[in-house]
Amino acid sequence: MQDEPTPIELTKSVADFLRNDIAPLISGHQAFKLRVAINILDLVTRQLTREEGSDAAEVARLRALLGVDGSVADLNRALAERIAKGEVDLATPGLAEHLWATTMDKLAVDQPNYASYKRELGRGG
């Protein structure tokens, strides 16, 4: 494993280079495709930055809800199965809060400029 630069630093550096040095030089469809690539790199950077903390928090919430241990994927699968069977619903203590927190964590990575996300952040949501 390499110490420096980190994957976060690498993806951010490439995105910044493309945004600041290359984007001003091109136009039309190529500029559009470059913006898509920059957005992808920005998304990967956010994902790498937030992944460990948000996954740990999600696992902790799922463990509390389900009373079992497992990976984030296994626990989400178990939750989906319990919801499908009617064993868990929005009246289940902690479920609505878990779903809200998970949604906010996902929006922080995928759509951090989404107006509704920003509004809810301002409310402390």
N, C-alpha and C positions, 0 to 999 in steps of 0.2 A: 504494500500500500504506500502510496506517495503522500508526503506531508504537505508539500506546497507545489504548485497551486492546487487548491481544493477544487472539486467538481463545480461547486457554486461559483468560485472565482473564475473558472474557465468559461462556463456558460455565460456569465455576466460580461466578461471581457469580450467574447465573440459578439454578443448582442450589441454592446456599446460600440465596437468597431464597425459593425455593419450599419448601425443607426447613424453614427456620427461621420464616418469616413466614406462609406460606399453609397448609402441612400441618397445623399445630395447629388451624386453623379449620374443617377439613372432615372428613367421616367417610364410612363406607360405601364404595360402589363408586367414588365420585369420589376418595376418599382413595387407593384402590388405583390408579386410573389416574394420579393425581399421583405416587405412588411409582414407577410404571413410567417416567413422564417424567423424574423425577429420576435414576433409574438410567441412563437413556439419556444424559442430560447428563453424568453422572459418567463413563460409558464413553467418550464423545466427548472429554472432558477428558483422560482417561488416554491415549487414542489419540493425541491431538495432542501430549501431553507426551513420549511414548515413540517415536512413529513414526519420526522422522528417525534416531535412534540405532539402533533395532532393525532398520530397513530397511537401513541401511548395513552393520551387522554381518552380516545375512543375505546381502546381496549379496556381501560379502567371502568368506563361507564357501562360497557357491554357485560363485563364480569359482574358488576353490581346488579344489573338488570336480570341476567340469566342465571347467575349462580354457578357458572362453569368457567373453565379456563380455556384458552386457545389463542390462535393467531387472529388478527383483525378479520381476515377473510373467513375463517372458520366461525368466529363469533357472529359475524354479519349473516352468514348462511343460517346459523342456528336461530337468530332473531327472525329472519325472513320465514323460516319454517314454522316458528311459533305463531307469527302473525297470520300466516296462511291457514293454520289449524284453528285459529280463533283463541289460542291460549294467551295471547298478549294483544292488547289494543291500547288506544290512547288513554283509557282509564287506568292503565297499569302505571303505578307510581314510577316516575323517572323516565318513562318512554318519550313523552313529548319533549322534555328537556334534552334528552339524548339526541333525538332527531333534529332539534333546532341547533344544538351545538355542532353536530356533524355537518349539517347544511352550511352553517356559517364558516366552519373550517374549510369545507370544499370550495365555497365561494371566494374565500381569501386567496386560494391558489388559482382557481379557474377564471373568476370574474371580479377581481378586486376593485374595479371601477364601476361595477354595476350599481346603479342609483339606489335600489332598494337595499342592497348590502350596506352601502355607505350610510344610509338612513338608520338602519338597525344598529350599526356600530355606534352611531351617535347617541342612540338611546341606551347604549350599554348592553345591547343584545348580542 
